[in-house]
Amino acid sequence: MSESRARTFAARLRAARPDIAAALAVVVALAFPAHAEETDFDTWLAAFRDEAQAQGISPATLASALDGIEPVERVIELDRRQPEFLQTFAAYLARRVTSEQVDRGQTMLEAHADLFDAVETRYGVAANVLAAFWGLETRYGAFKGGLNIPASLATLAYDGRRSAFFRKELLDALRIIDAGHVTAPEMNGSWAGAMGHMQFMPSTFRAYAVDADGDARIDLWQSLPDAMNSAANYLSRAGWRSGEPIAVEVTLPPDFDLRKARAGHRQPVADWAAAGVRAASGCTLPQVNGKAGIVLPQGWEGPAFMVFDNFDVVMRWNRSVSYALTVAQLAQQLADGDGLVHPAVEEAALSLVQVKLLQQALNELGFDAGEPDGVLGPQTQAALRRYQVVHALPADGYPGSAVMAHVARTHAAAFPRAEPEPEAEPPSFDVNPH
């Protein structure tokens, strides 16, 4: 094992088994005595400053952004924190699309109508859609984040879990400061480096942000013209189709083949209509240039959505199906549309442990769900669909309570646990037995 691989393994082990990690540290130190100690933050930072200066970032910017910074413990804590439970679509939507959120968004749309109209004319992104992103990202600018971006990114770049990614983001953040768009103390945002009204990462800022108010600097924190035009520019360049929806709620016929209900399976809207798919509102299905897919965010018993090319654009912004569908729902209600015709019913959320056990059971039953990691990703969903098909269950790939119980029973039957043998009675040491 190389020194770097040994140290990487040791770092991962420390979080899980500190007792074993302590012993391993001794082994690593003996094996690599010349570099027994890990690089401390100050040493790492000095090397990073040299690299940044070599890439053209000015000494003044480096001093303003990096002098005196220390690792931010809160950032490390948030980066390593994993939710104990997976949030259902019903819970996700209910938390983000509230009457207060809709009312506030409509107020902001009215207050900045000229700006939104101008942005829509230039980029083709409707005002209610842009406002929906704004509401979900920062509650219309109310919660942009208060952590210093250079300090947060330096912490994450040093900490090692995704150091290469955050090192690049830190360099981009310094370039933004160097260009005069914002000062280092004013560059604040989320713990992960997202900033401004629309929570752009530094690399996204440099690629898509625009100066819309003509002051020769891009200010995503205080300038709404800059923030809204930048977001619309991102969506436009990601392939946004003007006038087309993100998603619409639909009803499925009783004989619908649930194996086709996945975002990646696309066919013309006319084909879905011929198969009996209808808009839940009773209106005709939208006419679009591209193809459409069907998504069931909470299984066959929950709401169904037809998704379009703009759904894929939103997924580029945030790789979450629940997020993309919530953007669509909030945008619809901001335009005085109705909520869901068939609302998702709240149900108990799965824990990460339950998902890992599901993945392990599917693997042992011959349905490859991948490494049990607690993430309900495409491979696990595909494995669950195959299981459902084999057992004549609705093949929606969703681990509802009934499916979880079915998998547990099947696994228990296939791999019965041996009954523990009764403990032998201990020998008697009574010298005078009755």
N, C-alpha and C positions, 0 to 999 in steps of 0.2 A: 504493500500500500504506500502511495506517495505521501509526502508530508501534507500537501494541501487536502488530499482526500481524507487523511487521518483526522485532520483538524475539523473538516466539515462534518465528519461522522461524530466527532466528539461534541461539536456544538449542538447537533440535533439531539444527541443523547442526554445532554445536560437537562433539557426541559422535561424529559420523560423519566429518566432514572438517575438522579443526582448521585446516588451511592456508587453505581457502576461507573458513572462519568468521572468521579473523583479518582477512582483506581485507574481508569484509562488515561487520565491526564498525566499520571506518573509514567505510564508506559510511553506516551507520546513524547514526554520530556526526555526520557532516556534514549528514545530512538532518534530524536532530533534535538540534541542538546544545544546546538548553535542558535536555535530559534524557539526555545522552550516556552517563552511567554507570548501570549497573544498580543497583537498590535493594539496599543491603547488608542483612545480616541484622538488625543492630541497628535500622536505620530501619524495616524491615518489622515487627519485633517491637513497636516502639513504637506503630505504627499499629494493629497487632492488639490490643494491650492497651487502647487507646482504644475500639476496637470492642467488646471483651469487657466492659469496664466499662460501656459504654453499654447493653449487653444485660443488665445487672444482676449481673454477677459481681463479688464484693467485692474491694477493693484487697488485703486480706490474702491471699486465695486467689491472686490474680495474682502477688503478691510471692513467695509460697511456691513456686509452680509455675514461674514464668518468670524470676525474678531470676538473673542470671548464666549462663543457659543459652547454649549455642553449638550450631551445627549438628553433628549426630553423623555423622561420616564413615562409620562402619560401617552406619548406617541407609541412607545414600545408596547405598553399595555394594550392599547387599542389595536395595534397591528397583530398581536398574538391572540387576542380574544376571539373565540369562536362561539357563535350562538348555540345554546344548548338545544334549541328546538328549531325546526324548519317552519317558517311562516307560511300559512296557507294563503291562497289567492284571496279568499274572502277577508281574512284579517289584514292583508296587505292593502287591499282596495279600501276597506272601511276606514283605515287609519289615515289614508291620504286624500280621499275624495269625500270631504265633509261639506256640510252646508256652509260652514265658515270659510273653507277653502274656496268654494265656488263663489260666494258673495264677495270675498276679498279680490278674487281674480277678475270678476266682472267690474268691480270698482276701478281696478288698475287699468283694465282695457279701456274704460271710458275716459279715465284721466289722461291716458297716453294714446288716444285714438289716432292722432296725426302721425305719431312715430310708428305705430303698428301698421298703419295703412301704407306708409312709405316703405317699410321693410317688406311688406307683402308684395308691393309693386315691383320692388327690385329683385327679390329672391323667390317669390312664389310660395312662401310659407305663410299660411293663414294666421291671423292674429290670435285666434283662440288656441291654435296648436302651439304657437310660440309661448303664449302665456301659460299653457299647461306645463311645458318644460320648466318655466320660471317658477311656477308654484311648487312643483315637485322637488326642484333642486334647492331652493332657498326660501320657500314660502314668500315669494315675490320680493326677495331681497332682505327679508327680516333676519335670516340666519345664514350669513355668508361664511362663518367660521372665524375664530379669533386666534388661531395658532400661527406663529410666524413660519412662513413657508420655507425659507432657507434652513432654519433650525430643524424643522420637522423632516425635511428631505435629507439633510445631513445625518440625522439620527437613523433614518431608514436605510440610507446608503451604507452606513457603517455597520448597522446591526446584522446584516448578512442574509436575511431570509430571501429578499429580492433585491440584493444590493446593486446588481447591474442596471436594473430598471430604474431604481431611484437615483442612482448616480447620474444617469442620463437626464432625468427630470431636474436634478439639482443644477446641472450645467445649463440647461435651458432656462431655469429660473434666474440664474446669474446673468445670462445673456439678455433677458428681459429687463433686468435692473440696469445693466450696462447700456442698453439702448435708450434709457431715460423714461421708460413708460411708468415706472413706479419706483419708489425708494425701498430699500431693504426693510426698514422698520414698518412700512405701510403694506408690505406684501404679506397679507394674512389670509388664512383660509382653513380648510379642513386638515385633520391630522395626516391625511394621505397626500396632501399637496394640491387638492382642487381649490379653485379660488374664483372669487367674483360672483356676480349675480347668477351665472349659469354654470359655475363650478368647473371651469376649464383646468385641465392639467397644464403645466408649463409647455410641454411639447405640443399640445392642442392649441394653446395660445399662439405659439410661434407659427403654426401651420395655418390657422384659420382666423385669428382675431384681426379685426379691422378698425381703423380710426374713422368713425362715421361722423363725428362732430367737428372734424377739421382742425383740432388743436395740436396736431403733429405728435400726439402720443395716444396710445391705446390704454384706456382706463376701464377695466371690466368691473371695478368696484363701485365707482361713483357715477360713471357716464352710462345712462341707460341707452342712448343711441349706439355707443360702442358695444355694449353687452348684447343688445338685441340683434344688431346687424351681424355681430360675430357668430352668434348661435345660428342665425338663419343662413349665413355663409357656410357654416359647417354642414348643415342639413342639405343645402342645395348641392354642395360639392360631393356629398355622400350619395346623391341620386334621388333627392326628393322629387316626387311627382305632384306638381301643383294641381289642386282641385280633387285629388284622389284621397280616400280615407286611409287611416292606419288599419283599422279593424272595425267590423260591425258584428253585433250579436246576431246569431242565427239559431234556427231550430233544425234538428236533424230528423230524418224519417226513421221509423222504428227499425227498418232493415239496414240502416247505414253501416257500412263496413268501418268499424272503429280503427282498424289498422291504418286507414288513410288519414286519421285525425292527428296530423303532426305538421309542424310548420314547414318542414322540408319537402312535403309532398304537395306539389302544385299542379293545378290544371285550370283550364278556362272557367270563368264564372258560369258560363252557359252549361258546362258539363255538370257543375255542382247543382245548378238549378234543375237540370234534367234528372238528376239523382234524387230530387226531392228536398234539397236544402232550401230553406226559406229565411228571409229576414225576419227576425223576431218582432220587429216593429210592425210588420204587415206591409211595409213598403216593398218595392221591387229591389232586387239586389243591385248594387252599384255597377256601372259599366266602367271598366278600367282597361288600360292598354296591356297590362301584364296578366299573369296568372295569379291564382289565389290558393290559399291553403286553409285548413281547418285546425283550430287549436282548442284543446279542452284543458284549461289551466287547473281544474279541480276534478278531472275525471268525467266519465259519461253522465254522472248524475248532477254535475254542475253546469254552469253556463257554457255555451259553445260560441266560438267566434270565427268568422272568416277574416283572414289576414291577407294583406296585399303588399306590394313592393315597398310602400312607406313603412310598414311594420319592420321590414329588414333594415331600413334606414335608422329607425329608432333603436333597433338592436345593435347597431354600430355605436350608438351613443352610450347605451347601457345594455350589457348582455344579459338581460333578465326579461323573461316572457311577462312576468307580472308587472314589471316597470312599463314595458311597451304597451300592454293592454290598459294600464292605468293612465298613461298619457292620453290614449284614445278616449277613455271614459271621461277624464277631466276636461279635455278639449270639447267633447260633445256637450257636457253640462254647462261649460262656460258660454257656449253658443245657444243657451236656453233649451238644449235637448234634454231628453229624459234619461234617467238612470237605467239600470239593467231591467229587462222584462222578466228574466229568470235569475234573480240574485243568487250568488254563491252562498251556500249554507255553511255557517261556521261549524267546524269540527275540530276535534283534538289534533293539535300539531304533532308531527312525528319528531322524536328526538334524534340526534345524530347517532346515538347508540342503536336505536331501532332500525335506522337506515343501514347501518353497518351490519347488523344481524340479518336484515333482509338480503343484502348483497352476498353475505356469506352463505346463507341458505340457498339462494339461487345458484351460486357457483357450485355448491355441493350437489345440487339436483341436476346439474348439467346445463344450466343456462348462464352463459358467461356475462356476469355483471361487472367484471373488472375488479381491480383491487378494492376491497372494502374500505371506503374512505369517508362514509357518511354523506357523500354528495349525490344528490338525485340527478345525475347527468344523463346524457343521451344513451350511453351504454347500459346503464342500469334500467332505464325506461324501456329500451329495446329488449333486454333480457326478460323484463316483467311481461311485456307484450307476448313474447314467445311462450312464456309460462301460461299466460291467460288463454292463448289459442289452444295449447295442448289440453288444458283442463276445461275447455268450453266456457270460459268466462268472458265478459265484455273486455275486449283487448284494447283498453285505453292507455295502458302503461302507467296508470296512476295508483299509488299504494294507499288506497283507502282502507278503512278498518276491516272490511269484509275480506279484501284481498290479502291483507297482512295475516289475518287469522287463517285463511286457506293455505297460504304458503307455510305457516307454522305447523299446521296439521299434516300437510304433505311431507314436510321435512321430518317431523317426529315419527311418522310411519316408516319413512325410508331409512332413518337412522335412529332406531329406538335406543333409548338410554338403558344401559344395564342396571338392573335393580341392585342397590348396594347390599352386600351380604351382611347378615346380622352380626353384631360384634359378639365374639366369644365371651363367655362369662369369665371374669378374672378368677384366678386360682384363690382358694381360701387359705388364709394363714391362721385360721382359728385352730388352736391346738386342742380345743375341747368342743368338737362339733356336737350338735344335739343329736 
